[in-house]
Amino acid sequence: MKREGEQIHGIHGQEDFDPSAPPPFRIGDIRAAIPKHCLIKNPWRSMSYVFRDVLVIFTLVGAVLYFDNWYIWPFYWVAQGTMFWALFVLGHDCGHGSFSDNGTLNTIVGHILHSSILVPYHGWRISHKTHHQNHGHVEKDESWVPLPEKIYRSLEIKTRILRFTLPFPLLAYPLYLWYRSPGKEGSHFNPYSDLFSPKERKLVMISTACWVLVTFLLGYLCFLISPIQMLKLYGVPHLIFVAWLDGVTYLHHHGYEQKLPWYRAEEWNYLRGGLTTVDRDYGLFNNIHHDIGTHVIHHLFPQIPHYHLVEATEAAKAVLGRYYREPKKSGPIPFHLLKILLTSLGEDHFVSDTGDIVYYQTDEALYNFFKTKSA
């Protein structure tokens, strides 16, 4: 077992705990601890969340158009962008099959929800499935994958700075859909991308066509209403949604109080990879975005509906023990997460090209650049 760039820190003062060590339990032990009803999907309950979110979205549009005061719009942008993010999470559940056991219902609802916020449903669903199947694997993971040092050093200085400087990391998702991450090739819109197998191409074509249709519809509304009004009603909230998506997914895989391992070769397995994810507490937003911050159990058992994740996590804690990292709670607004995000962006830059268990390492030149800039 070879490790590079290893940094072991204790959990709650337990300095001898090694988060990369093979856990003393199996995934079957975790599943056995979770109540059986947590695995049951209720399509009516799932649809009720769709109706709730859509109702809130149209209510916000009606309210902002009715009052139409300059000081109302910023509140609308944040609220509506958050609701777009909530829609994304429900579409994400459709992609996992945790929305219902009816594949047709999942596909229809998923297309409507994701296309409405300019996400190609099948294209993203398939790449996200790859992420879950390979979570924590340096070469094979798909979401916020660490850059091996050789690829990182090949990037231009300005690219490195942009990659780790806000707000760019919180606006990267549209670029990821088109180009993926450095070192990987393919587009979520191209059915012939190496992201997809030949049998998946027709599905990707359908989702891309839906995306194009919605794009044309938004263009028509710009002509019908005015580009500025559409920017205010849809464009700015969409940027807020993208920031939510990038920020939340980044925090699921980075920047806890201890460094978390990434694996290669035989050191990786599904359970160890899933245990590299992190739960987060988003305060009053937990219910709004359907408890997506309850992420460890979701990664290990993506078929569990979002409305059972909290209960399933509580039940699994006794098995997970020190391998579960309790999310820090700090009131209704999770300001503490911004500090974690900034700390991680300043320190978590690349992993070693060698070693089967690796940890994020810091580019000292980039770290000092940020430190000088903030001084």
Secondary structure, DSSP 8 states (H G I E B T S, - for coil): --EES-----BTTBTT--TTS--SS-HHHHHHHS-GGGG---HHHHHHHHHHHHHHHHHHHHHHHHH--TTTHHHHHHHHHHHHHHHHHHHHHHHHT-S-S-HHHHHHHHHHHHHHTT--HHHHHHHHHHHHHTTTBTTT--SS---BHHHHHHS-HHHHHHHTSTTGGGG-HHHHHHH-STT----TT-TTSTTS-GGGHHHHHHHHHHHHHHHHHHHHHHHHT-HHHHIIIIIHHHHHHHHHHHHHHHHHSS--SS---EE-GGG--HHHHHTT------TTHHHHTTTTT--HHHHH-TTS-GGGHHHHHHHHHHHHGGGS------SSS-THHHHHHHHHHHH--BB-SS-SEE--B--HHHHHHHHHHH-
